[in-house]
């Protein structure tokens, strides 16, 4: 486990248990107590948790972690999901990508598709409200980038708020790849932040097809703000580790499920 993965795991543990002890964390992660103290100090400096004598306690930020700390979670699964998602894209399409680690991987998979570059100008049009995705794709001459505008959130790099809605109301998408914080067969897709949910809902309403990309840890869960109902979702791409019962519930609800 490298340091990036260890920091992400520490945030997971503290967020789930509300508090954690240095010695317990050291034993669980198989590193020295001194290493854990340095890691906790680093996370506390970024206000991702609060240090206590002998350990740390969760803060509200622990439930909506910055994108850089989410990236190491379920990384192999997200890469397989993104590869499966990229195969759904045809040259010349207009696709939407909201923010998140999985949609970022989808963007990277699309960037390396040689056939898109051969199609013409543009080989693909990408509409996104995620600054990091726009930054990665703007250097690809065969991909036309449309950025929504809005106010940037530090946690996800997503642009939200009223300024982000003007462009979306004037365009249509062939396909939206939707990253979510949670997705449940009865409720649909949801996000921790209501501003992100609102923009993502508008993106979904402008898309011919909505494809949710989510690893198995997000299935069967609910978050604070609904993005869209289950009947709005055409396809769910997840990993092979997703619970069979939950996958079956989505299929019964009419969602096509692809496992990668």
Order of alpha helices (4+ residues) and beta strands (2+ residues): alpha-beta-alpha-alpha-beta-beta-alpha-alpha-beta-alpha-alpha-beta-alpha-beta-beta-beta-alpha-beta-beta-beta-alpha-beta-beta-beta-alpha-beta
